[in-house]
Amino acid sequence: MTTAETRPGRSTAPAPIAGRPTVLRGGTVLTMDDRHTVLPAGDVLIVDDQIADVGPNLAVPEGTQVVDASGGIVMPGMIDTHRHMWQTAMRAYGADWTLTQYFVWYYLEHGKTFRPEDIRAGNLTSAWESLEAGITTTVDWSHGLQTVEHAEAAVDALRAVPGRFVLAYGNIQAGPWEWSADPSVRAFLERLRDDDRIGLQLAFDVTGDPAFPERAAFEVARELDLPVTTHAGVWGATNDNGIKLMHENEFMTPRNIYVHSASLTRDSYQRIAATGGSISVSTESEQSAGQGYPPTWQVRRHNIGVSLSMDTSVWWSGDLFSAMRSTLGADRAREHLEAHMKGATVTHSHLRAEHVVDWATRGGAKALGRDDLGSLESGKKADVILIKNDRSPVSFPLINPYGQVAFQAQRGDVHTVIVDGRVVKYDHQLVGCDLPAVRKEVEATVEYLRKELGEEAWKSGMNPELPKGEVLDNPYQYTEYKSGSTREARGTIFGE
């Protein structure tokens, strides 16, 4: 192990030992503080679970472990504010799906097939996947929790991985007014609310039904002092009516996270801005599945807080490098298109690489109300990553660090990941991960699902047909609940 008295070259030492001070030396440090300070050759000192100091040539305690960050980028751990982790055991299964096919498969036909152990397998895989890609905090948008046993399995997986997680409790097989009233669910939420390692939210959607049945779930969230995360502005499913109902009933707060928000009108964006909520943008999802055009071009006009998310690995990549890249591309494409339609030319892009790096770090921290995360500053939690790959010609020259992160880097370039002061990835290898055991759990889930569905249904599910002869309501209304107010939306999404 190298010590603070030496200036190491490329280290081949084992991962730093937990409990001892660690310094990342000589990297380009993106602090992501209020001024977005960049240190071309800076150090980050970690003592216990906190960042003790940031600056050039830091003096450090005797025996401090050194991670050579020269030639690399040191930045805050990234934060994903919306990921359906339970679906990860079916990675890439729905690569060619539309949103309608996703609804059919999970909401209406096969989502109910998942056992608690299948939820655990997906969460376990997804949790390690997040850490491996430099995502130190992940919101588990867990809407597959049909029973408390499913929820216990989800949390058991999250506790088994040394990352930082938020369980967003949901159940697509029942209305939120139903499951939130279940005494066993209430008891589970009250237990988990006091857990230091696992944050907690309620996850459900607002259909726009004038009766506003979701009120009961909002009241539970208020009673338990829990934030609500909701899929808003999803074409054909959730729209401005839901936002209006939330606002008129005083359930829009700065703690709300509005996922997607891709097909809302100016009125809804103004309501979100006025109440201080934030939007979780999943660009790969929005531009592929059909929720609507990725909304950053619109959101920027209203000065709404933005975080980034990956949605689900059943479709897309599981890292925020892809999220940053696709978000820049979608926003700039829209800006150019609008200019061209007016016969004009864009000479300066309004959305810059620096902005999406901010959304992937500080934006997520703000959305979660975590002032102690999202930037590298003294006294904050030590959630830190090092992007460095001496084996890759793409790692140099390092001229524009924000551009490097947003357009050049990828998950394989993540050298070191530190969560709460603990090194969980080092020299491109996860620390303490029994990957064969994780693989075994996932393979058992895949084997079970294929057998349960039958080989024909399993294969056809990759491009499922719509059920024939069945009147389908808006899937976001869950199970048997019906409302005449959604007939138009239903006709749009299912082609009636």
C-alpha positions as CSV (number, residue, x, y, z in Angstrom):
1,M,0.0,0.0,0.0
2,T,1.4,3.4,-0.9
3,T,1.5,6.1,1.7
4,A,1.0,9.9,1.7
5,E,4.8,10.4,1.8
6,T,5.1,9.1,-1.8
7,R,3.9,10.4,-5.1
8,P,2.9,7.1,-6.7
9,G,2.7,6.2,-10.4
10,R,0.0,3.9,-11.5
11,S,-0.9,1.8,-8.5
12,T,-1.2,-1.9,-8.5
13,A,-2.0,-2.0,-4.8
14,P,-5.1,-3.5,-3.4
15,A,-8.1,-1.3,-2.6
16,P,-7.7,1.1,0.2
17,I,-8.7,-0.3,3.6
18,A,-11.9,0.9,5.2
19,G,-11.5,3.1,8.3
20,R,-8.2,4.7,7.2
21,P,-8.0,8.2,5.7
22,T,-7.7,8.2,1.9
23,V,-6.6,10.9,-0.5
24,L,-7.2,11.0,-4.3
25,R,-4.1,12.8,-5.5
26,G,-3.4,14.9,-8.5
27,G,-6.6,14.6,-10.6
28,T,-8.7,17.1,-12.4
29,V,-11.3,17.8,-9.7
30,L,-14.8,18.8,-10.7
31,T,-16.0,20.0,-7.3
32,M,-19.6,20.8,-8.6
33,D,-19.8,23.4,-5.8
34,D,-21.9,26.6,-6.3
35,R,-19.2,28.1,-8.5
36,H,-18.4,24.8,-10.3
37,T,-14.8,25.2,-9.3
38,V,-12.4,23.0,-11.3
39,L,-9.0,22.1,-9.9
40,P,-6.6,21.1,-12.7
41,A,-4.3,19.2,-10.3
42,G,-6.3,18.8,-7.1
43,D,-6.6,16.4,-4.1
44,V,-9.6,15.1,-2.3
45,L,-9.0,13.9,1.3
46,I,-11.5,11.5,2.9
47,V,-11.6,10.9,6.6
48,D,-14.2,8.4,7.9
49,D,-17.4,9.0,5.9
50,Q,-16.8,12.6,5.0
51,I,-14.8,14.8,2.7
52,A,-12.2,16.4,5.0
53,D,-10.6,18.8,2.4
54,V,-10.4,19.6,-1.2
55,G,-7.5,21.5,-2.8
56,P,-4.0,21.3,-4.4
57,N,-1.1,19.5,-2.6
58,L,-3.1,18.8,0.6
59,A,-1.3,18.0,3.8
60,V,-2.8,14.7,5.0
61,P,-2.6,12.7,8.2
62,E,0.2,10.2,8.6
63,G,-0.6,6.8,7.1
64,T,-3.2,8.2,4.7
65,Q,-3.8,5.9,1.8
66,V,-3.2,7.4,-1.7
67,V,-5.2,6.8,-4.9
68,D,-3.2,8.1,-7.8
69,A,-5.7,10.3,-9.7
70,S,-3.3,11.9,-12.1
71,G,-4.6,12.0,-15.7
72,G,-8.1,11.3,-14.4
73,I,-11.2,13.2,-13.3
74,V,-12.4,13.2,-9.7
75,M,-16.0,14.2,-9.3
76,P,-19.0,13.5,-7.0
77,G,-20.7,10.2,-7.3
78,M,-23.6,10.3,-9.7
79,I,-27.3,10.1,-8.6
80,D,-30.0,8.3,-10.6
81,T,-33.5,9.4,-9.5
82,H,-35.6,6.8,-11.3
83,R,-34.7,3.2,-12.0
84,H,-37.0,0.2,-12.0
85,M,-34.4,-2.0,-10.4
86,W,-36.6,-5.1,-10.1
87,Q,-36.8,-5.5,-13.8
88,T,-33.0,-5.8,-14.3
89,A,-33.1,-9.6,-14.3
90,M,-34.6,-9.3,-17.7
91,R,-31.9,-7.1,-19.1
92,A,-32.5,-6.1,-22.8
93,Y,-35.6,-8.4,-23.1
94,G,-37.7,-5.4,-24.2
95,A,-35.1,-3.7,-26.4
96,D,-37.6,-3.3,-29.2
97,W,-40.7,-2.5,-27.1
98,T,-42.9,0.6,-27.3
99,L,-44.4,2.0,-24.1
100,T,-47.7,0.3,-25.0
101,Q,-45.9,-3.1,-25.2
102,Y,-44.2,-2.4,-21.8
103,F,-47.7,-1.7,-20.3
104,V,-49.1,-4.9,-21.7
105,W,-46.2,-7.1,-20.5
106,Y,-45.7,-5.7,-17.0
107,Y,-49.0,-4.0,-16.0
108,L,-51.6,-6.2,-17.6
109,E,-50.1,-9.7,-18.2
110,H,-46.9,-10.9,-16.7
111,G,-45.8,-8.4,-14.0
112,K,-47.8,-10.3,-11.5
113,T,-45.7,-13.4,-12.1
114,F,-42.7,-12.0,-10.2
115,R,-42.0,-13.6,-6.9
116,P,-40.2,-11.9,-4.0
117,E,-37.0,-13.7,-4.9
118,D,-37.3,-12.4,-8.5
119,I,-37.5,-8.8,-7.1
120,R,-34.4,-9.5,-5.0
121,A,-32.5,-10.9,-8.0
122,G,-33.3,-7.8,-10.1
123,N,-32.4,-5.4,-7.3
124,L,-29.2,-7.1,-6.5
125,T,-28.0,-7.0,-10.1
126,S,-29.1,-3.4,-10.6
127,A,-27.5,-2.2,-7.4
128,W,-24.1,-3.6,-8.3
129,E,-24.6,-2.3,-11.9
130,S,-25.2,1.2,-10.6
131,L,-22.0,1.2,-8.5
132,E,-19.9,-0.2,-11.3
133,A,-21.0,2.8,-13.4
134,G,-20.1,5.4,-10.8
135,I,-23.7,5.9,-9.6
136,T,-23.4,6.1,-5.8
137,T,-27.1,6.9,-5.1
138,T,-30.0,5.1,-6.9
139,V,-33.7,5.6,-6.5
140,D,-35.3,2.2,-6.8
141,W,-38.7,3.1,-8.4
142,S,-40.0,-0.2,-7.1
143,H,-43.5,-0.6,-8.5
144,G,-43.4,-4.4,-8.5
145,L,-44.1,-4.7,-4.8
146,Q,-47.3,-6.8,-4.8
147,T,-46.9,-7.8,-1.2
148,V,-44.8,-6.7,1.8
149,E,-42.8,-9.9,1.2
150,H,-41.8,-8.5,-2.2
151,A,-40.8,-5.2,-0.5
152,E,-38.7,-7.0,2.1
153,A,-36.9,-8.9,-0.7
154,A,-36.2,-5.6,-2.5
155,V,-34.7,-4.0,0.6
156,D,-32.8,-7.1,1.5
157,A,-31.0,-6.9,-1.9
158,L,-30.3,-3.1,-1.4
159,R,-28.8,-3.7,2.0
160,A,-26.5,-6.4,0.6
161,V,-24.8,-3.9,-1.7
162,P,-22.6,-1.0,-0.3
163,G,-24.3,1.7,-2.2
164,R,-26.7,4.4,-1.3
165,F,-30.3,3.7,-2.2
166,V,-33.8,5.1,-1.9
167,L,-36.8,2.7,-2.0
168,A,-39.7,4.3,-3.9
169,Y,-42.5,2.0,-2.8
170,G,-45.2,1.2,-5.4
171,N,-47.4,-1.5,-6.7
172,I,-48.7,-1.5,-10.3
173,Q,-51.1,-4.4,-9.6
174,A,-53.3,-2.3,-7.3
175,G,-54.5,1.3,-7.0
176,P,-52.3,3.5,-4.8
177,W,-55.3,4.2,-2.6
178,E,-55.5,0.5,-2.0
179,W,-52.0,-0.6,-1.2
180,S,-51.1,2.6,0.8
181,A,-54.1,1.7,3.1
182,D,-52.8,-1.8,3.8
183,P,-51.8,-2.0,7.5
184,S,-48.9,-4.3,6.6
185,V,-47.6,-1.8,4.1
186,R,-48.0,1.0,6.6
187,A,-46.0,-1.0,9.2
188,F,-43.3,-1.7,6.7
189,L,-43.0,2.0,5.7
190,E,-42.8,3.0,9.3
191,R,-40.0,0.6,10.0
192,L,-38.0,1.5,6.9
193,R,-38.5,5.3,7.5
194,D,-36.0,5.0,10.4
195,D,-33.4,3.2,8.4
196,D,-30.2,5.2,8.0
197,R,-29.0,3.5,4.8
198,I,-32.2,3.3,2.8
199,G,-34.2,6.4,2.0
200,L,-37.9,6.1,1.3
201,Q,-40.5,7.6,-1.1
202,L,-43.9,6.6,-2.3
203,A,-44.1,5.9,-6.0
204,F,-47.5,6.1,-7.8
205,D,-49.1,7.9,-10.8
206,V,-52.0,10.3,-11.0
207,T,-54.4,9.4,-13.8
208,G,-56.4,12.6,-14.1
209,D,-59.6,11.1,-12.9
210,P,-61.7,14.0,-11.6
211,A,-62.6,11.9,-8.5
212,F,-58.9,12.1,-7.6
213,P,-58.7,8.6,-5.9
214,E,-54.9,9.1,-5.4
215,R,-55.7,11.6,-2.7
216,A,-55.6,8.7,-0.1
217,A,-52.0,7.8,-1.1
218,F,-50.9,11.5,-0.9
219,E,-52.4,11.7,2.6
220,V,-50.4,8.7,3.7
221,A,-47.3,10.2,2.3
222,R,-48.1,13.4,4.2
223,E,-48.7,11.6,7.4
224,L,-45.5,9.7,7.2
225,D,-43.5,12.7,5.9
226,L,-42.5,10.9,2.7
227,P,-41.8,12.5,-0.7
228,V,-43.8,11.3,-3.7
229,T,-42.3,10.4,-7.1
230,T,-44.7,10.1,-10.0
231,H,-44.6,9.4,-13.8
232,A,-46.0,12.7,-15.1
233,G,-46.6,13.8,-18.7
234,V,-46.6,10.4,-20.2
235,W,-48.3,10.4,-23.6
236,G,-51.7,8.7,-23.4
237,A,-51.4,7.8,-19.7
238,T,-50.7,10.8,-17.4
239,N,-51.3,14.4,-18.4
240,D,-52.0,17.9,-17.3
241,N,-55.2,16.9,-15.5
242,G,-53.1,14.9,-13.0
243,I,-50.8,17.9,-12.3
244,K,-53.8,20.2,-12.0
245,L,-55.5,17.9,-9.4
246,M,-52.3,17.6,-7.4
247,H,-51.9,21.4,-7.4
248,E,-55.5,22.2,-6.6
249,N,-55.5,19.7,-3.7
250,E,-52.2,21.1,-2.4
251,F,-50.1,18.0,-2.9
252,M,-47.4,19.6,-5.0
253,T,-44.3,20.3,-2.8
254,P,-40.6,20.9,-3.4
255,R,-40.0,17.3,-2.5
256,N,-42.0,15.9,-5.4
257,I,-40.1,14.3,-8.3
258,Y,-42.0,14.3,-11.7
259,V,-40.5,11.6,-13.9
260,H,-40.5,12.1,-17.7
261,S,-42.8,15.2,-17.8
262,A,-42.5,14.9,-21.6
263,S,-46.0,15.7,-22.8
264,L,-47.1,18.5,-20.5
265,T,-48.2,22.0,-21.4
266,R,-46.9,25.3,-20.2
267,D,-49.5,25.4,-17.5
268,S,-48.2,22.2,-15.8
269,Y,-44.5,23.3,-16.0
270,Q,-45.5,26.6,-14.4
271,R,-47.2,24.7,-11.6
272,I,-44.2,22.5,-11.0
273,A,-41.9,25.6,-11.1
274,A,-44.1,27.5,-8.7
275,T,-44.2,24.7,-6.1
276,G,-40.4,23.9,-6.3
277,G,-40.6,20.4,-7.6
278,S,-38.0,18.8,-9.9
279,I,-38.1,16.7,-13.0
280,S,-36.3,13.4,-13.6
281,V,-35.4,13.2,-17.2
282,S,-34.9,9.7,-18.7
283,T,-33.9,10.7,-22.3
284,E,-33.1,7.2,-23.6
285,S,-36.6,6.2,-22.4
286,E,-38.5,9.2,-23.7
287,Q,-37.0,9.3,-27.1
288,S,-37.5,5.6,-27.6
289,A,-40.6,4.4,-25.8
290,G,-43.1,7.2,-26.6
291,Q,-43.7,9.2,-23.4
292,G,-43.0,12.4,-25.5
293,Y,-40.0,14.4,-26.6
294,P,-37.3,14.6,-23.8
295,P,-38.4,17.8,-22.1
296,T,-35.2,19.6,-21.1
297,W,-35.6,22.1,-23.9
298,Q,-39.0,23.1,-22.3
299,V,-38.0,22.7,-18.7
300,R,-35.0,25.1,-19.1
301,R,-37.5,27.9,-20.0
302,H,-39.2,27.5,-16.6
303,N,-36.1,27.1,-14.5
304,I,-37.2,23.8,-13.0
305,G,-34.7,21.6,-11.3
306,V,-33.5,18.6,-13.3
307,S,-32.0,15.3,-12.4
308,L,-31.2,12.4,-14.7
309,S,-32.3,8.8,-14.6
310,M,-32.1,5.6,-16.7
311,D,-35.6,4.1,-16.2
312,T,-35.0,0.4,-16.7
313,S,-32.4,-2.0,-18.0
314,V,-35.1,-4.2,-19.5
315,W,-34.7,-1.7,-22.4
316,W,-31.8,0.7,-22.1
317,S,-28.3,1.1,-20.7
318,G,-27.8,1.3,-17.0
319,D,-25.4,4.3,-16.7
320,L,-25.6,8.0,-16.6
321,F,-22.9,8.6,-19.1
322,S,-25.5,7.4,-21.7
323,A,-28.1,9.7,-20.0
324,M,-25.9,12.7,-20.3
325,R,-25.0,12.0,-23.9
326,S,-28.5,11.3,-25.1
327,T,-29.9,14.3,-23.2
328,L,-27.4,16.7,-24.9
329,G,-28.2,15.2,-28.2
330,A,-32.0,15.4,-27.8
331,D,-32.0,19.0,-26.5
332,R,-29.7,20.3,-29.2
333,A,-31.6,18.5,-31.9
334,R,-34.8,20.2,-30.8
335,E,-33.1,23.6,-30.6
336,H,-31.7,23.2,-34.2
337,L,-35.0,21.9,-35.5
338,E,-37.0,24.8,-34.1
339,A,-34.4,27.3,-35.5
340,H,-34.5,25.7,-38.9
341,M,-38.3,25.8,-39.1
342,K,-38.0,29.6,-38.6
343,G,-35.2,29.8,-41.2
344,A,-32.7,30.6,-38.5
345,T,-29.4,29.0,-37.4
346,V,-28.3,28.1,-33.9
347,T,-24.8,29.6,-33.3
348,H,-24.4,28.7,-29.6
349,S,-25.9,25.6,-27.9
350,H,-27.8,26.6,-24.8
351,L,-27.4,23.2,-23.1
352,R,-23.8,22.5,-22.4
353,A,-21.8,19.5,-21.2
354,E,-21.3,21.2,-17.9
355,H,-25.1,21.4,-17.3
356,V,-25.7,17.7,-17.7
357,V,-22.8,16.8,-15.4
358,D,-24.5,19.1,-12.9
359,W,-27.8,17.3,-13.4
360,A,-26.2,13.9,-12.9
361,T,-24.7,15.0,-9.6
362,R,-26.0,18.2,-7.9
363,G,-29.4,17.9,-9.7
364,G,-30.0,14.5,-8.2
365,A,-28.9,15.6,-4.7
366,K,-31.3,18.5,-4.8
367,A,-34.2,16.4,-6.0
368,L,-33.6,14.0,-3.1
369,G,-33.2,16.9,-0.6
370,R,-29.7,15.7,0.2
371,D,-27.6,18.8,0.8
372,D,-24.7,16.5,1.9
373,L,-24.4,14.9,-1.5
374,G,-23.7,16.1,-5.1
375,S,-20.5,18.1,-4.7
376,L,-17.0,17.7,-3.4
377,E,-16.8,20.1,-0.4
378,S,-15.4,19.8,3.1
379,G,-18.0,18.3,5.5
380,K,-20.1,16.6,2.8
381,K,-20.5,12.8,2.5
382,A,-17.7,11.1,0.9
383,D,-19.4,9.8,-2.3
384,V,-16.6,10.2,-4.8
385,I,-15.7,8.7,-8.2
386,L,-12.5,8.7,-10.2
387,I,-12.7,8.4,-14.0
388,K,-9.4,7.2,-15.2
389,N,-8.3,4.6,-17.7
390,D,-4.6,4.4,-18.5
391,R,-5.3,1.5,-20.9
392,S,-7.5,3.6,-23.2
393,P,-6.4,6.1,-25.8
394,V,-9.7,7.9,-25.2
395,S,-8.5,9.0,-21.8
396,F,-6.1,11.7,-23.3
397,P,-5.7,14.5,-23.9
398,L,-7.8,15.8,-21.1
399,I,-8.7,19.3,-22.3
400,N,-12.3,19.9,-21.5
401,P,-13.2,17.8,-18.4
402,Y,-17.0,18.3,-18.7
403,G,-16.9,17.4,-22.3
404,Q,-14.8,14.3,-21.4
405,V,-17.4,13.1,-18.9
406,A,-20.4,13.8,-21.0
407,F,-19.2,12.6,-24.4
408,Q,-16.1,10.5,-24.1
409,A,-16.2,8.6,-20.8
410,Q,-18.1,5.3,-20.2
411,R,-18.7,2.9,-17.4
412,G,-15.5,1.0,-18.1
413,D,-13.5,4.1,-17.4
414,V,-14.7,4.4,-13.8
415,H,-11.6,3.5,-11.9
416,T,-12.6,4.1,-8.3
417,V,-16.0,4.5,-6.6
418,I,-16.3,5.6,-2.9
419,V,-19.6,5.6,-1.0
420,D,-19.9,7.0,2.5
421,G,-16.1,6.8,2.7
422,R,-15.9,3.2,1.7
423,V,-14.1,2.1,-1.5
424,V,-16.6,-0.1,-3.4
425,K,-14.8,-0.2,-6.8
426,Y,-11.0,0.1,-7.3
427,D,-8.8,-0.3,-10.3
428,H,-11.9,-1.0,-12.5
429,Q,-13.0,-3.9,-10.3
430,L,-16.0,-4.0,-7.8
431,V,-14.9,-4.6,-4.3
432,G,-16.7,-7.3,-2.3
433,C,-19.0,-8.4,-5.1
434,D,-19.7,-12.1,-5.4
435,L,-20.6,-11.9,-9.1
436,P,-21.1,-15.6,-9.6
437,A,-23.7,-15.6,-6.8
438,V,-25.5,-12.6,-8.3
439,R,-25.5,-14.4,-11.7
440,K,-26.9,-17.5,-10.1
441,E,-29.9,-15.6,-8.6
442,V,-30.6,-13.9,-11.9
443,E,-30.4,-17.1,-13.9
444,A,-32.8,-18.8,-11.5
445,T,-35.3,-15.9,-12.1
446,V,-34.9,-16.1,-15.9
447,E,-35.4,-19.9,-15.8
448,Y,-38.5,-19.6,-13.6
449,L,-40.1,-16.9,-15.8
450,R,-39.5,-18.8,-19.0
451,K,-41.0,-21.9,-17.5
452,E,-44.0,-20.0,-16.0
453,L,-44.8,-18.2,-19.2
454,G,-44.0,-21.0,-21.6
455,E,-41.4,-20.8,-24.4
456,E,-43.9,-19.4,-27.0
457,A,-45.1,-16.6,-24.7
458,W,-41.5,-15.9,-23.6
459,K,-40.3,-15.4,-27.2
460,S,-43.4,-13.5,-28.3
461,G,-43.1,-11.2,-25.3
462,M,-40.1,-9.5,-26.8
463,N,-42.5,-8.0,-29.3
464,P,-45.9,-8.6,-27.8
465,E,-49.2,-8.2,-29.6
466,L,-52.0,-6.2,-28.0
467,P,-54.6,-8.5,-26.3
468,K,-57.5,-9.1,-28.7
469,G,-61.2,-8.6,-27.8
470,E,-60.4,-7.1,-24.4
471,V,-61.3,-3.6,-23.3
472,L,-58.2,-2.2,-21.7
473,D,-58.2,0.8,-19.5
474,N,-55.3,3.1,-19.0
475,P,-52.7,0.9,-17.4
476,Y,-51.6,3.7,-15.1
477,Q,-55.1,3.3,-13.5
478,Y,-54.1,-0.2,-12.3
479,T,-56.0,-3.5,-12.3
480,E,-59.8,-3.2,-12.5
481,Y,-60.3,0.5,-11.8
482,K,-62.3,2.2,-14.5
483,S,-62.9,5.8,-15.3
484,G,-64.8,7.3,-18.2
485,S,-62.4,10.3,-18.0
486,T,-59.6,8.1,-19.5
487,R,-61.5,6.8,-22.6
488,E,-59.7,9.3,-24.8
489,A,-56.3,8.4,-23.4
490,R,-57.1,4.7,-23.6
491,G,-58.0,5.1,-27.2
492,T,-54.7,6.9,-27.9
493,I,-52.5,4.4,-26.2
494,F,-54.2,1.2,-27.4
495,G,-55.4,2.4,-30.8
496,E,-59.1,2.0,-30.1
